Amino acid sequence: MKVVIIDPGHGGNDPGAVNQGSFEKTYNLAIAKKIQAYLQNNYEVKVLMTRSSDTTVSLKERTDFANNQKADFFLSIHQNSGGGEGFESYVYPNVGAETKKMQNTIHARTAEVMRKYGARDRGKKQANFHVLRETKMPAVLLEVLFIDNVANLALLNRTDFQNEVSAAIATGVAEGLSLKQKQQEPKNLFIAIAGAFEQRKNAEARVQFLADKKISAFIDEVVINNKKYYRVQAGAFQKRENAETHIVKIRALGIKDAYVMVKAEGGSVPEPPKPIPPSGLTIQGPTLLLADELERFVSKINPNAPRLAALYVQIGQVYGIRGDVAYAQAVHETGYFRFQGSVKASQNNFAGIGATGKEEAATFKTPEVGVLAHIQHLYAYSSTEALPKEYPLVDPRFNLVQRGSAKTWNQLNGKWAVPGTNYSNMILGIYKSMLNDAKGTIEQRINQIDKQLKEI
Ligand SMILES: [Zn+2]
């Protein structure tokens, strides 16, 4: 890589030319730093400074430094004074073509900016300056503007002028040295793909599977060769290694078709849609409330309710389903078993199975079969396992369910009831009331017991 030395003239004890409170050294350093930044940001080049702060550096130190670095080019930045106006460039007398070329490109680029700002081009000159003479590499000294000229000083104090003139000088250096322009590296995103599916429901099942393992993912729809695919995106990373680490974790779960996809900057990465909340109470789990507690709650509203709670508790236990919450679902679906909707009490259908609006709800021979069908339907949603052997399959819609697609009651929203965004809230609201009702009864009983204990 080529090495360029930028030399901000003067500094420290040596202010250079002075115009009242304005010091040459300050402008030299400001412009030199901007040239350095521009070169480094845009070209494959190493740029070193003879000083990068307000320090005293001798002329010998400057040229020794450049020679030791075996630099390819030396550029000294100064401001003029002495009653003139405009810019000029210098090289050592009788230099070779290489140095002349550098002076030409830098001078030409600088002249464009000076013309724009109305400053004079004073020409390409030669001089026996130390930094031009003692440097072993091509060297150019630029007198940017006159610090003792009011209009020139006003320009030097403008940020836009400083930026433009610095960029122009840097471009001239780059042209003269034929510096390679930096490839603007596209910022890639490394995306962990945990499978791609032709069927959306399979992608949904994969998202759910990952959610259960505490890995958030969402479905990214893509069209490849006119065919739609549902890609499961399980994280995007700025570093490939992080994406690879994540993929290893996903593969360890048995997802062998996981891979890292590279997405170039500007390529559209869809915003993750709101994920189905995997949080909340699971459908599978133990039944907490007793059949008596469940029925006492319902009987306060419907004293004639059929006695189904024991069936929910018992069958729920066989399937590992929370029978008390399933019972709360039945309470919601049947309106406390008053059956005032389209499903009649004689149908023994306590969860509206098959009642889609188009189709009529299923009918079950006995209340026990009805409860069994309800629990089996919940099992279809919450489990991917085979049915327990204890009972025959009675749920007519068991095989229409995307197995394992709802592990929590919240996830039944939009599935059991469409659109049903509030469906789980209704069920869980009833269940909460049941819990509080049971708690109240138990607290009463504890108070009675405490009272009794005190009386002994
Ligand atoms: Zn100077």
Residues whose N, C-alpha, C, O or C-beta is under 5 A from the ligand:
A	BS01	ZN	G9 G16 H78 Q79
